[in-house]
Amino acid sequence: MENLKTKAGKPVYAFTEKPAWFTGGLNGLKDYLEKNSRFTIGTGQNSFDTNEIVVIIINDTGEVEDVRIEISQGEQADAAAIIVLKAMPKWNPAQQNKKKVAAALPLFLKFK
């Protein structure tokens, strides 16, 4: 990644020994999105399965600190994605050298 830093000035890792994970795993993430938005998780394998591609920055305390839109479906979809993703409950932060670190995670979102 392009030398991203958290608001506290800490580095954001693209790859970590232990990635950040949502409580409940992928199913928990799907449930959260489906209950709180018009999105679900796509696989990113083809254009029919993915509408928006976003990168979320999970800081070392597990909070979604930033949302970056990589592939957009328009301002309304972008705004909806940012709102629901920033309101997510805390994640389990990524770890590098057995220390909690900030990490960037891509998400492939699909409209329901």
Backbone as JSON, one array per atom type, in Angstrom:
{
  "sequence": "MENLKTKAGKPVYAFTEKPAWFTGGLNGLKDYLEKNSRFTIGTGQNSFDTNEIVVIIINDTGEVEDVRIEISQGEQADAAAIIVLKAMPKWNPAQQNKKKVAAALPLFLKFK",
  "N": [[0.85, -1.18, 0.0], [0.33, 2.32, -0.29], [2.18, 3.5, 1.7], [0.42, 3.98, 3.91], [-0.93, 5.52, 6.84], [-2.26, 5.42, 10.17], [-4.65, 7.5, 11.93], [-3.3, 8.08, 14.21], [-0.74, 8.02, 13.35], [0.48, 5.57, 12.99], [1.8, 2.74, 11.13], [-0.02, 1.22, 8.4], [-0.72, -2.02, 7.59], [-0.62, -4.05, 4.68], [-0.38, -6.75, 4.45], [-0.37, -9.23, 6.92], [0.82, -11.33, 9.62], [-1.25, -12.46, 11.06], [-4.4, -11.92, 10.06], [-6.83, -9.24, 10.42], [-10.03, -9.95, 11.85], [-13.54, -10.32, 11.67], [-15.83, -10.53, 14.34], [-17.41, -13.55, 14.57], [-16.69, -14.27, 12.09], [-16.73, -14.66, 8.48], [-19.44, -15.24, 8.08], [-20.6, -13.82, 10.2], [-19.96, -11.22, 9.39], [-21.39, -11.06, 6.98], [-24.0, -11.31, 8.03], [-24.13, -8.95, 9.6], [-23.92, -6.95, 7.59], [-26.19, -7.54, 6.0], [-28.27, -7.1, 7.8], [-28.01, -4.41, 8.34], [-27.83, -2.9, 6.03], [-28.13, -2.54, 2.42], [-26.35, -4.23, 1.33], [-24.37, -7.16, 0.67], [-21.82, -9.65, 0.98], [-19.7, -10.04, -1.76], [-17.86, -12.2, -4.01], [-15.91, -11.19, -5.61], [-15.08, -12.39, -7.88], [-16.22, -12.04, -10.37], [-17.77, -9.52, -12.46], [-20.5, -9.57, -12.14], [-20.93, -10.38, -9.62], [-20.01, -8.5, -7.87], [-20.47, -5.22, -6.77], [-19.41, -2.93, -5.54], [-16.12, -2.15, -4.62], [-14.3, -1.91, -1.76], [-11.84, -0.65, 0.52], [-11.15, -1.24, 3.79], [-9.81, 0.28, 6.67], [-8.61, -1.13, 9.46], [-7.88, -0.29, 12.65], [-5.33, -0.63, 15.26], [-6.82, -1.11, 17.53], [-9.04, -2.32, 16.68], [-11.05, -0.84, 15.52], [-12.94, 0.43, 12.73], [-11.31, 2.61, 10.94], [-11.05, 4.0, 8.58], [-12.55, 4.22, 5.34], [-12.12, 3.36, 2.07], [-13.1, 3.92, -1.17], [-12.74, 1.86, -3.87], [-13.76, 0.76, -6.27], [-16.48, 2.2, -7.63], [-20.06, 2.58, -7.48], [-21.43, 4.84, -7.73], [-22.31, 7.97, -6.1], [-24.37, 7.73, -4.11], [-24.36, 4.99, -3.45], [-21.73, 4.77, -2.58], [-21.77, 6.47, -0.32], [-23.62, 5.1, 1.3], [-22.23, 2.7, 1.74], [-19.96, 3.63, 3.13], [-21.12, 4.7, 5.47], [-22.34, 2.42, 6.71], [-20.14, 0.73, 7.03], [-18.33, 2.2, 8.62], [-19.77, 2.26, 10.94], [-19.57, -0.24, 11.98], [-19.26, -2.85, 14.46], [-16.42, -3.35, 16.67], [-13.57, -4.96, 15.26], [-11.47, -7.88, 15.52], [-8.23, -7.04, 15.87], [-5.55, -7.06, 13.4], [-2.44, -8.94, 13.56], [1.06, -8.59, 13.9], [4.21, -9.87, 14.33], [3.35, -10.74, 16.83], [2.1, -8.51, 17.87], [-0.58, -6.19, 18.06], [-1.73, -4.6, 15.17], [-2.49, -2.03, 12.72], [-4.45, -2.64, 9.8], [-5.13, -2.97, 6.29], [-8.01, -3.95, 4.61], [-9.5, -5.48, 1.84], [-12.86, -5.36, 0.69], [-15.46, -6.93, -1.03], [-18.36, -5.78, -2.14], [-21.81, -6.41, -2.64], [-24.89, -5.52, -4.05], [-28.04, -6.22, -2.58]],
  "CA": [[0.0, 0.0, 0.0], [1.07, 3.57, -0.49], [2.64, 4.04, 2.99], [-0.71, 4.5, 4.69], [-0.76, 5.67, 8.3], [-3.49, 5.65, 10.91], [-4.77, 8.87, 12.45], [-2.28, 8.2, 15.25], [0.57, 7.99, 12.71], [1.03, 4.21, 12.95], [1.7, 2.17, 9.78], [-1.13, 0.33, 8.05], [-0.16, -3.16, 6.88], [-1.43, -4.71, 3.65], [-0.27, -8.18, 4.76], [0.05, -9.47, 8.3], [0.9, -12.74, 10.0], [-2.6, -12.84, 11.45], [-5.24, -10.84, 9.58], [-7.97, -8.8, 11.23], [-11.21, -10.75, 11.55], [-14.8, -9.86, 12.24], [-16.4, -11.49, 15.27], [-18.37, -14.38, 13.84], [-16.1, -14.6, 10.79], [-17.39, -14.2, 7.26], [-20.89, -15.3, 8.28], [-20.95, -12.69, 11.05], [-19.87, -10.02, 8.56], [-22.56, -11.09, 6.08], [-25.19, -11.02, 8.84], [-24.11, -7.53, 9.95], [-24.24, -6.15, 6.4], [-27.55, -7.79, 5.57], [-29.2, -6.5, 8.77], [-27.81, -2.97, 8.47], [-27.66, -2.23, 4.75], [-28.59, -3.26, 1.23], [-25.17, -4.93, 0.81], [-23.89, -8.44, 1.18], [-20.44, -9.86, 0.54], [-19.48, -10.71, -3.04], [-16.58, -12.92, -4.05], [-14.95, -10.45, -6.4], [-14.6, -13.22, -8.98], [-16.69, -11.52, -11.65], [-18.46, -8.24, -12.32], [-21.89, -9.79, -11.76], [-20.96, -10.73, -8.22], [-19.47, -7.41, -7.07], [-20.88, -3.89, -7.21], [-18.49, -1.95, -4.98], [-14.93, -2.68, -3.95], [-13.83, -0.93, -0.78], [-10.76, -1.07, 1.42], [-11.36, -0.68, 5.12], [-8.62, 0.32, 7.53], [-8.91, -1.55, 10.83], [-6.72, 0.14, 13.44], [-4.81, -1.63, 16.21], [-7.8, -1.39, 18.58], [-10.13, -3.04, 16.04], [-12.06, 0.06, 14.96], [-12.85, 0.81, 11.32], [-10.84, 3.98, 11.0], [-11.22, 4.66, 7.29], [-13.14, 3.43, 4.26], [-11.7, 3.89, 0.77], [-13.85, 3.33, -2.28], [-11.84, 1.53, -4.98], [-14.64, 0.65, -7.43], [-17.7, 2.89, -7.2], [-21.31, 2.47, -8.23], [-22.09, 6.13, -7.62], [-22.2, 8.65, -4.81], [-25.29, 7.2, -3.1], [-23.86, 3.68, -3.02], [-20.51, 5.03, -1.81], [-22.15, 7.03, 0.98], [-24.24, 4.02, 2.07], [-21.18, 1.77, 2.14], [-19.12, 4.28, 4.14], [-21.88, 4.8, 6.72], [-22.52, 1.11, 7.37], [-18.84, 0.15, 7.4], [-17.75, 2.95, 9.74], [-20.58, 1.98, 12.13], [-19.4, -1.64, 12.36], [-18.65, -3.11, 15.76], [-14.97, -3.56, 16.6], [-12.99, -6.18, 14.73], [-10.28, -8.36, 16.2], [-7.2, -6.45, 15.02], [-4.49, -7.88, 12.81], [-1.24, -9.04, 14.39], [2.36, -8.74, 13.25], [5.2, -10.1, 15.39], [2.56, -10.9, 18.06], [1.59, -7.21, 18.32], [-1.74, -5.71, 17.32], [-1.37, -3.56, 14.21], [-3.53, -1.6, 11.78], [-4.38, -3.36, 8.53], [-6.08, -2.62, 5.23], [-8.69, -5.15, 4.12], [-10.47, -5.24, 0.76], [-14.18, -6.01, 0.77], [-16.23, -6.92, -2.27], [-19.75, -5.61, -1.73], [-22.81, -6.71, -3.66], [-26.23, -5.05, -3.67], [-29.04, -7.28, -2.45]],
  "C": [[0.89, 1.23, 0.0], [1.5, 4.23, 0.82], [1.52, 4.69, 3.79], [-0.35, 4.55, 6.17], [-2.13, 5.84, 8.92], [-3.54, 7.11, 11.35], [-3.72, 9.13, 13.53], [-0.86, 8.13, 14.68], [1.23, 6.62, 12.64], [0.89, 3.63, 11.54], [0.48, 1.27, 9.62], [-0.54, -0.78, 7.17], [-1.15, -3.69, 5.84], [-1.46, -6.22, 3.9], [0.24, -8.33, 6.19], [0.11, -10.97, 8.57], [-0.46, -13.28, 10.38], [-3.52, -11.7, 11.04], [-6.32, -10.44, 10.59], [-9.16, -9.69, 10.87], [-12.4, -10.2, 12.31], [-15.31, -10.93, 13.19], [-17.51, -12.26, 14.55], [-17.88, -14.75, 12.45], [-16.88, -14.03, 9.62], [-18.91, -14.22, 7.4], [-21.37, -14.16, 9.17], [-20.94, -11.38, 10.28], [-21.06, -9.94, 7.61], [-23.83, -10.72, 6.84], [-25.26, -9.54, 9.18], [-24.53, -6.68, 8.74], [-25.69, -6.32, 5.97], [-28.58, -7.18, 6.51], [-29.14, -4.98, 8.76], [-27.68, -2.21, 7.15], [-28.32, -3.02, 3.63], [-27.44, -4.03, 0.59], [-25.07, -6.33, 1.4], [-22.47, -8.58, 0.66], [-20.44, -10.59, -0.8], [-18.13, -11.42, -2.98], [-15.52, -12.15, -4.79], [-14.47, -11.23, -7.61], [-15.11, -12.77, -10.34], [-17.52, -10.27, -11.41], [-19.92, -8.41, -11.93], [-22.03, -10.03, -10.26], [-20.5, -9.6, -7.3], [-19.93, -6.08, -7.64], [-19.9, -2.82, -6.75], [-17.29, -2.7, -4.41], [-14.43, -1.57, -3.05], [-12.64, -1.52, -0.04], [-11.06, -0.41, 2.75], [-10.05, -0.76, 5.89], [-9.08, 0.0, 8.94], [-7.7, -1.17, 11.67], [-6.35, -0.92, 14.48], [-5.72, -1.88, 17.41], [-9.04, -2.08, 18.0], [-11.21, -2.16, 15.45], [-11.84, 0.26, 13.46], [-12.52, 2.3, 11.31], [-11.08, 4.72, 9.69], [-11.83, 3.68, 6.31], [-12.74, 4.1, 2.96], [-12.46, 3.16, -0.32], [-12.88, 3.1, -3.43], [-12.6, 1.41, -6.29], [-16.0, 1.16, -6.97], [-18.89, 2.57, -8.09], [-22.11, 3.77, -8.1], [-22.05, 6.67, -6.21], [-23.13, 8.08, -3.74], [-24.82, 5.85, -2.57], [-22.6, 3.85, -2.17], [-20.85, 5.51, -0.4], [-22.76, 5.96, 1.87], [-23.19, 3.05, 2.59], [-20.34, 2.37, 3.26], [-19.85, 4.34, 5.48], [-21.95, 3.46, 7.43], [-21.19, 0.51, 7.8], [-18.2, 0.89, 8.57], [-18.52, 2.69, 11.05], [-20.41, 0.54, 12.63], [-18.89, -1.76, 13.79], [-17.15, -3.38, 15.57], [-14.64, -4.94, 16.02], [-11.93, -6.66, 15.71], [-9.11, -7.89, 15.33], [-6.19, -7.46, 14.49], [-3.3, -7.93, 13.77], [-0.01, -9.26, 13.51], [3.4, -8.84, 14.36], [4.53, -10.12, 16.77], [2.09, -9.58, 18.67], [0.4, -6.83, 17.45], [-1.32, -4.53, 16.44], [-2.59, -3.18, 13.37], [-3.34, -2.34, 10.46], [-5.45, -2.86, 7.57], [-6.68, -3.92, 4.7], [-9.62, -4.8, 2.97], [-11.77, -5.98, 1.02], [-14.86, -5.85, -0.59], [-17.7, -6.89, -1.88], [-20.68, -5.81, -2.92], [-24.15, -6.18, -3.17], [-27.17, -6.23, -3.59], [-30.17, -7.01, -3.42]]
}
